[in-house]
C-alpha cells in the first residue's frame, strides 16, 4: 500500500449538489466544497463526513478522496470553506467485515508496510485505534513517527502481509478498556514545540480501546493528532 498523506487539488467538472441545511447534521453525507488556500487561490475537495464532535458540534471529521489522513473541519463556520454542497446523503454500502476479528485488532501495536515510489517498502510502527464510523471496513490508526489520525482498510493489508501485530506490552499504568477513569475530553492542552513555541489544542475524543490515548485538535491546524496523555 502507498501512503497518500499529501493534500491534493481536485479539479474537473462538478455536478450540482444540494443546499446545506445548517440545522441538520452532515454525518454520513458525501460533500464537496472549495478551500481558500490563499487570496484568489481555491482548491476543490470531495469527501465523506464521518463524525460530528460532541463537545464541539461545529467540528466535523472528514475523509477526503485521495488523502489518507482524517481532517477536522468546521464546515459551516470556517471561512476558508467555499460553496459547501451535499453530493449525496447516502453513501455506497460496504462489504461486511468480521466484527469479532475487527474488535480483536483495536488497541494493538502493529508494523505497517508502505510501498515507496521505487518499489521498496518501509515499515511504520503504529497503533490500531478504532473502526472508522460510516466507512466501516476502514480503521483509524496512528504512527509513532507521524502521530496524526489516518484510516486504512487494514484487513486488506493484513491479508497481503503488509500489516503484522506486535507482541502486547502490558503496562500497569494503562487502564483496562471500559474502566472508569477521569476523562480529559473537553480539556485544553498546551504542546511545547522544539523551536520553543507553543500550540494550544482541544482534547476531542478518548480512544475506547486505549483509554490513555486521545484525539487532539490544535487551533492552528486542521489535522487530528493522537497522543498518549498519560505517558506524556
C-alpha positions as CSV (number, residue, x, y, z in Angstrom):
1,X,0.0,0.0,0.0
2,X,1.2,3.5,-0.7
3,X,0.6,6.4,1.7
4,X,-1.4,9.3,0.3
5,X,-1.0,11.9,3.0
6,X,-0.3,15.0,0.9
7,X,-3.0,17.5,0.2
8,X,-4.3,17.2,-3.4
9,X,-6.3,19.5,-5.5
10,X,-9.3,18.0,-7.2
11,X,-10.1,19.7,-10.5
12,X,-12.7,18.9,-13.0
13,X,-16.5,19.2,-13.6
14,X,-18.8,19.4,-10.6
15,X,-22.4,18.1,-10.6
16,X,-25.0,20.3,-8.8
17,X,-25.2,19.5,-5.1
18,X,-28.0,20.0,-2.5
19,X,-28.0,23.2,-0.5
20,X,-26.7,22.6,3.0
21,X,-29.2,23.0,5.9
22,X,-27.2,24.3,8.8
23,X,-29.7,22.8,11.3
24,X,-29.1,19.2,10.1
25,X,-26.1,17.1,10.7
26,X,-23.8,16.3,7.8
27,X,-22.6,13.0,9.2
28,X,-22.8,10.3,6.6
29,X,-23.1,12.7,3.7
30,X,-20.8,12.9,0.7
31,X,-19.8,16.5,0.3
32,X,-17.8,18.8,-2.0
33,X,-16.5,22.3,-1.5
34,X,-13.8,24.7,-2.3
35,X,-11.0,25.6,0.1
36,X,-9.4,29.0,0.0
37,X,-5.7,28.4,0.4
38,X,-4.7,32.0,-0.3
39,X,-6.4,35.1,-1.8
40,X,-7.5,34.2,-5.2
41,X,-6.5,30.5,-4.9
42,X,-9.2,27.9,-4.3
43,X,-8.7,24.2,-4.4
44,X,-11.6,21.7,-4.8
45,X,-12.3,18.9,-2.4
46,X,-14.7,15.9,-2.2
47,X,-15.1,13.6,0.8
48,X,-17.4,11.8,3.3
49,X,-18.3,13.3,6.7
50,X,-17.5,10.6,9.3
51,X,-18.5,12.2,12.5
52,X,-19.5,15.3,14.4
53,X,-17.5,16.1,17.5
54,X,-19.8,16.0,20.5
55,X,-18.0,18.6,22.6
56,X,-17.6,21.0,19.6
57,X,-20.6,20.4,17.3
58,X,-19.3,22.8,14.7
59,X,-16.3,20.5,14.1
60,X,-16.6,17.5,11.7
61,X,-14.3,14.7,11.0
62,X,-13.9,14.3,7.2
63,X,-12.2,11.7,5.0
64,X,-11.4,13.3,1.7
65,X,-10.7,11.5,-1.6
66,X,-7.1,10.6,-2.3
67,X,-5.9,11.6,1.2
68,X,-5.3,9.0,3.9
69,X,-5.5,11.2,7.0
70,X,-8.7,12.4,8.7
71,X,-9.3,16.2,8.9
72,X,-11.2,18.2,11.5
73,X,-13.0,21.0,9.7
74,X,-15.7,23.4,10.9
75,X,-17.5,23.0,7.7
76,X,-20.3,25.6,8.4
77,X,-18.1,28.0,10.2
78,X,-14.6,28.2,8.7
79,X,-14.5,31.0,6.2
80,X,-12.0,29.1,4.0
81,X,-14.7,26.6,3.1
82,X,-16.4,27.8,-0.1
83,X,-19.6,26.7,-1.7
84,X,-20.2,23.6,0.5
85,X,-22.6,21.2,-1.2
86,X,-24.1,17.8,-0.3
87,X,-23.4,15.5,-3.3
88,X,-25.4,12.6,-1.7
89,X,-26.8,12.0,1.8
90,X,-26.3,8.3,1.2
91,X,-23.0,6.5,0.6
92,X,-22.5,3.2,-1.1
93,X,-22.9,0.2,1.2
94,X,-19.7,-1.5,2.2
95,X,-18.9,-5.2,2.3
96,X,-19.3,-6.6,5.9
97,X,-16.1,-7.5,7.8
98,X,-15.6,-10.0,10.6
99,X,-16.7,-7.9,13.6
100,X,-15.1,-10.3,16.1
101,X,-11.7,-10.1,14.4
102,X,-12.1,-6.4,13.9
103,X,-12.6,-5.9,17.7
104,X,-9.6,-8.0,18.5
105,X,-7.4,-5.6,16.4
106,X,-8.3,-2.5,18.4
107,X,-5.6,-1.1,20.7
108,X,-3.0,-3.3,19.2
109,X,0.5,-2.2,18.2
110,X,1.4,-3.0,14.6
111,X,4.1,-2.8,12.0
112,X,2.6,-1.4,8.8
113,X,4.4,-1.6,5.4
114,X,4.0,1.1,2.8
115,X,5.4,1.0,-0.7
116,X,7.7,3.8,-1.9
117,X,7.7,5.1,-5.5
118,X,10.8,3.0,-6.3
119,X,9.0,-0.2,-5.2
120,X,10.8,-0.6,-1.9
121,X,8.8,-0.8,1.3
122,X,9.2,1.0,4.7
123,X,7.7,-0.3,7.9
124,X,5.8,2.1,10.2
125,X,5.2,1.2,13.8
126,X,1.7,2.3,14.8
127,X,-1.5,1.5,16.8
128,X,-4.9,0.5,15.6
129,X,-7.3,2.9,17.4
130,X,-10.9,2.1,16.3
131,X,-13.1,1.2,13.5
132,X,-14.0,4.2,11.4
133,X,-17.6,5.4,11.6
134,X,-19.7,5.3,8.5
135,X,-16.9,3.7,6.4
136,X,-16.9,0.6,8.4
137,X,-14.2,-1.5,6.6
138,X,-11.7,1.2,7.4
139,X,-9.8,1.5,10.7
140,X,-8.4,4.6,12.5
141,X,-4.7,4.2,13.0
142,X,-1.8,6.4,14.1
143,X,2.0,6.1,13.9
144,X,4.9,6.8,16.3
145,X,6.8,8.9,13.8
146,X,3.7,10.6,12.5
147,X,1.1,10.9,15.3
148,X,-1.8,12.1,13.2
149,X,-5.1,10.3,12.6
150,X,-5.1,8.1,9.5
151,X,-7.6,5.5,8.2
152,X,-7.0,2.4,6.1
153,X,-8.6,-0.9,5.1
154,X,-6.4,-2.9,7.4
155,X,-7.9,-6.3,6.6
156,X,-6.6,-5.9,3.1
157,X,-3.1,-5.1,4.4
158,X,-3.3,-8.0,6.9
159,X,-4.2,-10.5,4.2
160,X,-1.4,-9.2,1.9
161,X,1.2,-9.4,4.6
162,X,1.7,-5.6,4.8
163,X,0.4,-5.5,8.4
164,X,1.5,-7.6,11.3
165,X,0.7,-7.4,15.0
166,X,3.5,-6.9,17.6
167,X,3.6,-8.7,21.0
168,X,1.5,-6.9,23.5
169,X,3.4,-4.8,26.0
170,X,1.3,-4.8,29.2
171,X,1.7,-1.6,31.2
172,X,0.5,-1.3,34.8
173,X,-0.3,2.3,34.3
174,X,-2.7,1.7,31.4
175,X,-6.4,1.4,32.4
176,X,-8.3,-1.5,31.1
177,X,-10.8,-0.8,28.3
178,X,-14.1,0.0,30.0
179,X,-12.5,1.0,33.3
180,X,-13.8,4.3,34.7
181,X,-11.1,6.9,34.5
182,X,-11.1,10.7,34.7
183,X,-11.5,11.7,31.0
184,X,-9.6,14.6,29.6
185,X,-12.1,15.2,26.8
186,X,-13.0,18.9,26.6
187,X,-9.8,20.0,28.2
188,X,-7.4,22.4,26.6
189,X,-3.8,21.3,26.4
190,X,-0.6,23.1,25.7
191,X,2.1,21.5,23.5
192,X,5.7,22.7,23.6
193,X,7.5,22.6,20.2
194,X,11.2,22.1,19.7
195,X,11.7,25.7,18.5
196,X,10.3,26.9,21.8
197,X,6.9,27.8,20.5
198,X,3.6,26.5,22.0
199,X,0.4,25.2,20.5
200,X,-3.0,25.2,22.2
201,X,-5.3,22.2,21.4
202,X,-8.6,20.8,22.5
203,X,-9.0,17.2,23.5
204,X,-11.9,16.0,21.4
205,X,-12.1,12.2,21.9
206,X,-10.8,9.4,24.0
207,X,-9.8,6.0,22.4
208,X,-12.1,3.4,24.0
209,X,-9.6,0.5,23.3
210,X,-6.7,2.5,24.8
211,X,-8.2,5.0,27.4
212,X,-4.9,6.9,27.9
213,X,-4.9,7.9,24.2
214,X,-6.8,10.9,22.9
215,X,-7.6,12.8,19.7
216,X,-6.5,16.4,19.8
217,X,-7.4,19.3,17.5
218,X,-5.0,22.2,17.6
219,X,-6.2,25.7,16.9
220,X,-3.8,26.4,14.0
221,X,-4.2,23.0,12.2
222,X,-7.0,21.0,10.6
223,X,-5.2,17.6,11.2
224,X,-6.3,15.5,14.1
225,X,-3.4,14.4,16.3
226,X,-3.2,11.4,18.5
227,X,-1.3,11.3,21.8
228,X,-1.0,9.2,24.9
229,X,-1.6,11.8,27.5
230,X,-0.8,9.6,30.4
231,X,2.7,8.8,29.2
232,X,3.1,12.4,28.1
